[in-house]
Amino acid sequence: MKGSLNLGKVAGIRVRVHWTFLLLILWIVFMEVSRGNDLEAILWSVLFICVLFGCVVLHELGHALTAGKFNIGTRQITLLPIGGVASLEAMPEDPREEFLVAVAGPVVNVIIALLLYLVVPIENYLNQDPEMLEQTMSSINGANFLFYLFSANVMLVLFNLIPAFPMDGGRVFRAMLSMKYDRVTATQMAARLGQGVAFFFFLVGLLYNPILILIAIFVYFGAQGENIMVQQLALLKDYKVKDAMMTDITTVQPDDTLNEVVDIILTGTERDFLVIDNGEVSGILYQSDLMQAFKNKNAEAKVRDVMDDEFYQVQINDNLTDIYRKVRSGNKTFFPVMKGGKLAGAIDMNNINEFMIFRAPLDY
């Protein structure tokens, strides 16, 4: 995700924080100042947010490590002001596996809450009369810090189990529906419910809490996007790369100049090119890299100076659904297709989209 700061790796998974997270910290500081609290109260509040998001990282690790048990990798975990996102390479299609992956995150928060329950005198807080409790909890400090953290983890569990697809509860709901219905139908039903909950969040957010508006937008478009993706995967099921790949492609050589490549672009429709050296694919020249070179006034540079020599090769009999997921998951969306070690063609997202529009529906 663009604009993210790398915090390092946990269990081999990169953890990043999006720049908008700073807006949350600034908002917390603003709220504390507007209440007339001193620097100590502000620091306690900021510390609480940081520790809470540490719990969010553990929550997302619960999803990621459970997915790993089913041979599904996680590209990264990204922290946003509204929570965390574990970028899994895919969601299990088996309902039982999806249920376990979805519920693993909230289970982590349950464990954290139980551990805090052992050290926090919960009864002392619950036995206070409302006025005294309100005074005790008026601001975060060393005395009530762990109780705040306990309460936040309980709220994370309850909130994440709301059946608003694609949140955890929505995925649990989809997994349960998939035990009775096919995956496309189950996703459609879960997505409709998720968008309905998002609309409710939006209305409540307008009246009480702007954060809910952001969550509503995330849930609404997340449900819509997931619904579309599952339908597209259903269209591509049982097809191979050879059914959709491009065979009439233009290749370039490492010693071609960028000006020569531009001439090819202007006289055709291709934008990305395979670079062939002595009959072997040695790299890929992406239009974005070509444009950047022109911006830097390197029009006379050679293709070898700009091409990307780290690329993924697709096999002609690979499942089209697997390639679709890979194309969607990364920034590079153009791949050479190989057959027996020799170049057979190329495939990209535009090509797959055209296949879904014109060919796959005829057989679906």
HELIX and SHEET records of a PDB file:
HELIX    1   1 PHE A   21  SER A   34  1                                  14    
HELIX    2   2 LEU A   39  LYS A   69  1                                  31    
HELIX    3   3 PRO A   95  VAL A  119  1                                  25    
HELIX    4   4 ILE A  122  LEU A  126  1                                   5    
HELIX    5   5 PRO A  130  THR A  136  1                                   7    
HELIX    6   6 PHE A  145  ASN A  160  1                                  16    
HELIX    7   7 ASP A  168  SER A  178  1                                  11    
HELIX    8   8 ARG A  183  LEU A  207  1                                  25    
HELIX    9   9 PRO A  210  LEU A  236  1                                  27    
HELIX   10  10 VAL A  241  ALA A  244  1                                   4    
HELIX   11  11 LEU A  258  LEU A  266  1                                   9    
HELIX   12  12 GLN A  287  LYS A  295  1                                   9    
HELIX   13  13 VAL A  303  VAL A  306  1                                   4    
HELIX   14  14 LEU A  320  SER A  329  1                                  10    
HELIX   15  15 MET A  349  PHE A  358  1                                  10    
HELIX   16  16 ALA A  360  ASP A  363  1                                   4    
SHEET    1   A 4 SER A   4  VAL A  10  0                                        
SHEET    2   A 4 ILE A  13  HIS A  18 -1                                        
SHEET    3   A 4 THR A  74  LEU A  80  1                                        
SHEET    4   A 4 GLY A  83  LEU A  88 -1                                        
SHEET    1   B 3 THR A 251  VAL A 252  0                                        
SHEET    2   B 3 PHE A 273  ASP A 277  1                                        
SHEET    3   B 3 GLU A 280  LEU A 285 -1                                        
SHEET    1   C 3 VAL A 314  GLN A 315  0                                        
SHEET    2   C 3 PHE A 334  LYS A 339  1                                        
SHEET    3   C 3 LYS A 342  ASP A 348 -1                                        
END                                                                             
